[in-house]
Amino acid sequence: MLRYVPFLLVLALWIYAFIDCLNTPEEQVRGLPKVVWVIIILLFGEVLVGPIAWLVAGKVRQAPAGGGSTPSEWHRNHRTTWVAPDDNPEFLKSLKEENKKDEALLKDWEADLRRREEELRRRERGEEPRTD
């Protein structure tokens, strides 16, 4: 079982590079046309030359957002205070609005149910159903 792991890793890298190349917009491809990169990845995938070449030299890699600062540095400069949902006035307001909508919907359903029950009672008594 362990002897298949290297083969599976090569196959996974091959598939990843192939799909990454296909999904990369043409303007982000460096050096060669996209079609040539796909051919290189497919032809030299078994020996890892194609996929590694694509990952290293084929795609324009964008710098991380925030100018390359580490997350800890960013967090030191940007403190956020978290508010529990029951202390957040906006969240509580949204709950009240949803409750009002749900109550209105429930009242409509109850009125419809009463109307249908009344219609059934009339049918059972042999009366003509009313058309409102």
Buried (B, 14 or more C-beta within 10 A) or exposed (E): EEEEEEEEEBEEBBEBBBEBBEEBEEEEBEEBEBEEBBEBBBEBBEEBEBBBBBBEEBBEEEEEEEEEEEEEEEEEEEEEEEEEEEEEEEEEEEEEEEEEEEEEEEEEEEEEEEEEEEBEEEEEEEEEEEEE
